[in-house]
Amino acid sequence: MHGLGNSYIYVDGFRDPLPNEERLPNLASEVANPYTGIGSDGLILILPSNVADVRMRVFNSDGSEAKNCGNGLRCVSKYAYEHQYVEHENFSIETLGGIVESQVHLDEEGKVSEVTVDMGVPRLKRKDVPMRGKGGALEENAIGVTETINGIDYTFTAVSMGNPHAVFFVDKLADAMIETVGPLIEKADLFPDGTNVEFISTLNASEIDFAVWERGSGITQACGTGACAAVVAAVLNGETKKDEAITVHLPGGDLTIHWSSKDDHVWMKGTAVTVCTGIYFQA
């Protein structure tokens, strides 16, 4: 399945037995390989949950486990509803980054065409991203901060949407050095758990251009949590406003992101697509 080109191999843990826990990181790398596997940005497990209606586990293409995935949440929502693992159009999904609420939108044939996900309250303190700091700095927000990494000063805004993000503002995406700056920031000591790296250009008060270097996967076509972080960063830096529906133009398509002042939650709406189903024979 994919959300705006951000594709994962999904395993139905309601129906099929799963490999041993220690096997999952290698399995994710194997299925993600486009030459010897299937080809994807990673592996997502759709599982029963003791605290929510559905549980999602996300493994990046390098085998590392992610705390959350916005595009994955929409695809899991579509799959769970269409396979009748949930009974209502509104339900909850457990992730490593917390429990989120999802609502599916149906077409005339009763299939899920779009999904709205409540991504929760963004976390802005350094300690919550997490992002290193000295003394009381861990309790401070990292909005438009400048940090020296490998002898070069970089200015960005750090946001956690259940997973870490460093958002850079650029005049034009074509000028963003995604393949060089992205991996450098991802693995910088400043971020003890690594980070996703977003590059955004504000077109107007309701539109943002977006590109991403995802932690553990590199350049991808879309990142749902990254789009949410980008809108939060844009609001915090005075580029856009809360309570506005912001269209984020990602390489794979558009997402609509809304940061509400009513409850401080970030809402994400977009598509989810099933590409194919099949059987993978483990090596």
C-alpha positions as CSV (number, residue, x, y, z in Angstrom):
1,M,0.0,0.0,0.0
2,H,1.1,3.6,-0.3
3,G,0.1,7.0,0.9
4,L,1.2,9.6,-1.7
5,G,4.0,7.3,-2.9
6,N,5.3,6.5,0.6
7,S,5.0,2.8,0.1
8,Y,5.2,0.0,2.7
9,I,4.7,-3.8,2.7
10,Y,1.9,-4.5,5.1
11,V,1.5,-7.7,7.0
12,D,-1.9,-8.7,8.5
13,G,-1.1,-9.8,12.0
14,F,-4.8,-10.4,12.7
15,R,-4.7,-13.3,10.2
16,D,-1.2,-14.5,9.7
17,P,1.5,-15.7,12.1
18,L,4.4,-13.3,12.4
19,P,8.1,-14.0,12.3
20,N,10.1,-14.1,15.5
21,E,10.7,-10.7,17.0
22,E,14.4,-10.8,16.3
23,R,13.7,-11.6,12.6
24,L,11.6,-8.4,11.9
25,P,14.4,-5.9,11.4
26,N,16.2,-8.1,8.8
27,L,12.8,-9.0,7.2
28,A,12.0,-5.3,6.8
29,S,15.3,-4.7,4.9
30,E,14.8,-7.8,2.8
31,V,11.3,-6.9,1.6
32,A,12.2,-3.2,1.1
33,N,15.1,-4.1,-1.3
34,P,13.8,-3.4,-4.9
35,Y,16.3,-5.9,-6.4
36,T,16.0,-9.0,-4.2
37,G,12.8,-8.3,-2.4
38,I,9.6,-6.4,-3.2
39,G,10.7,-2.8,-3.0
40,S,9.3,-0.3,-0.5
41,D,10.2,2.2,2.2
42,G,9.9,-0.5,4.8
43,L,7.5,-2.9,6.6
44,I,4.4,-2.2,8.6
45,L,2.6,-4.7,10.8
46,I,-1.2,-4.5,11.4
47,L,-1.9,-6.0,14.7
48,P,-4.5,-6.5,17.5
49,S,-4.1,-4.1,20.4
50,N,-4.9,-4.3,24.1
51,V,-5.3,-0.5,24.4
52,A,-6.8,0.5,21.1
53,D,-8.8,-0.9,18.2
54,V,-5.7,-1.6,16.1
55,R,-1.9,-1.6,16.6
56,M,0.7,-0.5,14.1
57,R,4.4,-1.3,14.1
58,V,6.7,0.4,11.6
59,F,10.1,-0.8,10.4
60,N,12.2,1.4,8.1
61,S,14.1,0.0,5.2
62,D,17.3,-0.1,7.2
63,G,15.5,-2.3,9.8
64,S,15.1,0.3,12.5
65,E,11.7,0.6,14.2
66,A,9.9,4.0,13.9
67,K,7.6,5.4,16.5
68,N,5.0,6.7,14.0
69,C,4.2,7.1,10.3
70,G,1.4,9.4,9.1
71,N,1.1,7.8,5.7
72,G,1.2,4.4,7.3
73,L,-1.6,5.3,9.7
74,R,-3.9,6.2,6.7
75,C,-3.1,2.9,5.0
76,V,-3.6,0.9,8.2
77,S,-6.9,2.7,8.7
78,K,-8.1,1.8,5.2
79,Y,-7.0,-1.9,5.6
80,A,-8.5,-2.3,9.0
81,Y,-11.9,-0.9,8.0
82,E,-12.2,-2.7,4.6
83,H,-11.2,-6.0,6.3
84,Q,-13.8,-5.4,9.0
85,Y,-11.3,-5.4,11.9
86,V,-13.0,-2.3,13.1
87,E,-16.8,-1.7,13.1
88,H,-17.1,2.1,12.9
89,E,-15.6,4.8,10.7
90,N,-13.9,6.4,13.7
91,F,-11.4,4.2,15.7
92,S,-8.1,4.3,17.5
93,I,-4.6,3.0,16.5
94,E,-1.8,2.2,18.9
95,T,1.7,3.3,17.8
96,L,5.0,3.5,19.6
97,G,4.5,7.2,19.7
98,G,1.1,7.0,21.4
99,I,-2.5,6.3,20.5
100,V,-4.1,8.3,17.6
101,E,-7.7,8.6,16.4
102,S,-8.6,7.9,12.8
103,Q,-11.7,8.6,10.6
104,V,-12.2,6.9,7.2
105,H,-14.1,8.6,4.4
106,L,-16.0,6.3,2.1
107,D,-16.7,6.6,-1.6
108,E,-20.0,5.5,-3.3
109,E,-19.0,1.9,-3.3
110,G,-18.2,1.9,0.5
111,K,-14.4,1.8,-0.1
112,V,-12.1,4.1,1.9
113,S,-11.1,7.0,-0.4
114,E,-9.5,9.3,2.2
115,V,-8.5,9.2,5.8
116,T,-8.3,11.9,8.5
117,V,-6.0,11.2,11.4
118,D,-5.8,13.1,14.7
119,M,-2.0,13.3,15.0
120,G,-2.2,14.7,18.5
121,V,-0.4,17.6,20.2
122,P,3.0,18.5,18.8
123,R,5.8,18.3,21.3
124,L,8.2,21.2,21.2
125,K,10.6,20.9,24.1
126,R,14.1,19.7,23.4
127,K,13.8,16.8,25.8
128,D,10.6,15.6,24.1
129,V,11.9,15.7,20.5
130,P,14.4,14.4,21.8
131,M,17.2,17.0,21.2
132,R,20.3,17.6,23.3
133,G,20.7,20.8,25.2
134,K,22.7,22.2,28.2
135,G,21.1,22.7,31.6
136,G,17.6,24.3,31.4
137,A,17.7,24.3,27.6
138,L,16.1,20.9,27.6
139,E,12.9,22.5,28.9
140,E,12.9,25.1,26.1
141,N,11.4,24.9,22.6
142,A,13.8,24.7,19.6
143,I,12.1,27.3,17.3
144,G,14.4,28.8,14.8
145,V,17.5,27.7,16.7
146,T,21.0,27.7,15.2
147,E,23.2,24.8,16.0
148,T,26.7,24.0,14.9
149,I,27.1,20.6,13.3
150,N,30.4,19.5,11.8
151,G,31.6,23.0,12.0
152,I,28.7,24.5,10.0
153,D,25.8,26.6,11.5
154,Y,22.3,25.3,10.7
155,T,19.0,27.0,11.6
156,F,15.9,24.9,12.0
157,T,12.8,24.2,14.1
158,A,12.5,20.9,16.0
159,V,9.1,19.2,16.4
160,S,8.0,15.8,17.7
161,M,4.9,14.3,16.2
162,G,5.5,11.1,18.1
163,N,8.7,10.9,16.2
164,P,11.5,13.6,15.8
165,H,11.7,16.2,13.0
166,A,14.1,19.0,12.1
167,V,12.4,21.5,9.8
168,F,14.4,23.8,7.5
169,F,13.0,26.8,5.6
170,V,14.4,27.4,2.1
171,D,13.4,29.9,-0.6
172,K,13.2,27.1,-3.2
173,L,13.2,23.4,-2.8
174,A,15.5,23.1,-5.8
175,D,18.2,24.9,-3.7
176,A,17.8,22.5,-0.7
177,M,20.8,20.1,-0.4
178,I,18.6,17.2,0.7
179,E,21.0,14.4,-0.1
180,T,23.9,16.1,1.8
181,V,22.2,18.0,4.6
182,G,19.6,15.4,5.2
183,P,21.8,12.4,6.3
184,L,24.1,14.8,8.2
185,I,21.3,16.1,10.4
186,E,19.6,12.7,10.7
187,K,22.6,11.2,12.4
188,A,24.0,14.3,14.2
189,D,24.8,13.8,17.9
190,L,22.4,16.6,18.6
191,F,19.6,14.1,18.1
192,P,20.2,11.0,20.3
193,D,17.5,9.0,18.5
194,G,18.3,10.5,15.0
195,T,15.7,12.7,13.3
196,N,13.6,13.1,10.1
197,V,14.7,16.2,8.2
198,E,12.2,18.3,6.3
199,F,12.9,21.1,3.8
200,I,9.9,23.5,3.2
201,S,9.2,26.6,1.2
202,T,6.1,28.7,2.0
203,L,4.2,29.6,-1.2
204,N,1.5,31.6,0.6
205,A,-0.6,31.6,3.8
206,S,-2.2,28.2,2.9
207,E,0.3,26.3,0.8
208,I,3.7,24.8,1.5
209,D,6.2,23.0,-0.8
210,F,7.8,20.1,1.0
211,A,10.7,17.6,0.6
212,V,12.0,15.1,3.2
213,W,14.9,12.9,4.2
214,E,13.4,10.3,6.4
215,R,15.2,8.7,9.3
216,G,16.2,5.2,8.3
217,S,14.8,5.5,4.7
218,G,16.4,8.5,3.0
219,I,14.5,10.5,0.4
220,T,10.9,9.4,0.1
221,Q,7.8,10.6,-1.8
222,A,5.9,11.6,1.3
223,C,6.0,11.8,5.1
224,G,2.8,12.4,6.9
225,T,4.2,13.2,10.3
226,G,6.8,15.4,8.5
227,A,4.0,17.3,6.8
228,C,2.4,17.9,10.2
229,A,5.7,19.0,11.7
230,A,6.2,21.3,8.7
231,V,2.9,23.1,9.3
232,V,3.6,23.4,13.0
233,A,7.0,24.9,12.3
234,A,5.5,27.2,9.7
235,V,3.0,28.5,12.3
236,L,5.6,28.9,15.0
237,N,7.8,30.9,12.6
238,G,5.0,33.2,11.5
239,E,4.7,31.7,8.0
240,T,1.1,30.4,8.4
241,K,-1.6,30.5,11.0
242,K,-3.3,28.1,13.3
243,D,-6.9,27.0,12.4
244,E,-6.1,27.3,8.7
245,A,-6.3,24.3,6.4
246,I,-2.8,24.2,4.9
247,T,-2.1,22.3,1.7
248,V,1.3,20.6,1.8
249,H,2.7,19.8,-1.6
250,L,4.8,16.6,-1.3
251,P,6.6,14.9,-4.2
252,G,3.9,12.1,-4.1
253,G,0.9,14.4,-3.8
254,D,-0.9,16.7,-1.4
255,L,-1.9,16.5,2.2
256,T,-4.3,18.8,4.1
257,I,-2.9,19.7,7.5
258,H,-4.9,21.6,10.2
259,W,-3.4,22.7,13.6
260,S,-6.4,23.5,15.8
261,S,-6.2,26.1,18.5
262,K,-9.2,24.5,20.2
263,D,-7.4,21.4,21.4
264,D,-3.9,22.1,20.0
265,H,-4.2,18.9,18.0
266,V,-2.8,18.5,14.4
267,W,-5.2,16.9,11.9
268,M,-4.0,15.2,8.7
269,K,-6.2,14.3,5.7
270,G,-5.1,12.4,2.6
271,T,-5.4,9.3,0.5
272,A,-4.4,5.7,1.0
273,V,-4.0,3.2,-1.9
274,T,-3.8,-0.6,-2.1
275,V,-1.4,-1.6,-4.8
276,C,-1.5,-5.4,-4.6
277,T,-1.6,-8.4,-2.3
278,G,0.5,-11.5,-2.4
279,I,2.7,-14.0,-0.7
280,Y,6.4,-13.4,0.3
281,F,8.6,-16.4,0.6
282,Q,11.1,-15.7,3.4
283,A,14.7,-16.4,2.6
